[in-house]
Amino acid sequence: MSDRVEEIINEVLKSEGGYQNDEADSRGNTNSAGVRVGTNFGISAPVWEKVIGRPPTVADMQGITKDQAREVYRRHYSSEVVNKYGLQEDNPIYPQVVDMYVNHSPPAVTSMLQRVYGATADGHTGPKTRAAIAAGGDRNNALVDERKKYYESLMQRDPKLEKYRNGWMDRAEGFRPAGQVFGLDLNAAP
């Protein structure tokens, strides 16, 4: 992995923090045996289950180290962004899509990308989605906006998630270049 990918991984780790098993956040906290075991560094119970080859326990999830998390980010998130969407690390949206892959489900990421790039938003990646992304250019700010809409929809469906609002919105906005809001360059001459 390149230095750029390592920098992205370090930033994602800062956003994710460590272990959590918050009852309000049901997303990714349950293993295949139906046991609530939590997440750690943004690694869901289903993903960790793939890594260790069995349903993880609470102790398994709590025991994930930063180095293990980095390896999961490389193998299961960063490489998936390349393989699934054809995005290379020099693409302007690559860092945000890696962060999204850690923070959201893969179908949600795909649907957001499809909406931003004008493909049919079905959550399934295929040649039309990859082609739309490849031809669509840098739509980083539109992706920030789409992400915020997604967070809003989560909170509307489950008001208990409202407590994550500020962190989620700050996380998404962190990918908007300084001086740009909703796709408008505030530094450009009128």
Buried (B, 14 or more C-beta within 10 A) or exposed (E): BEEEBBEBBEBBBEBBEEBBBEEEBEBBBBBEEEEEBBBBBBBBBBBBBEBEEEBBBBEBBBEBEEEBBBEBBBBBBBBBBBEBBBBEBEBBBBBBBBBBBBBBBBEBBBBBBBBBBEBEBEBEBEEEBBEBBEEBEEBBBBBBBBBBEBBEEBBEEEEEBEEBEEEBBEBBEBBBEEEBEEEEEEEEEE
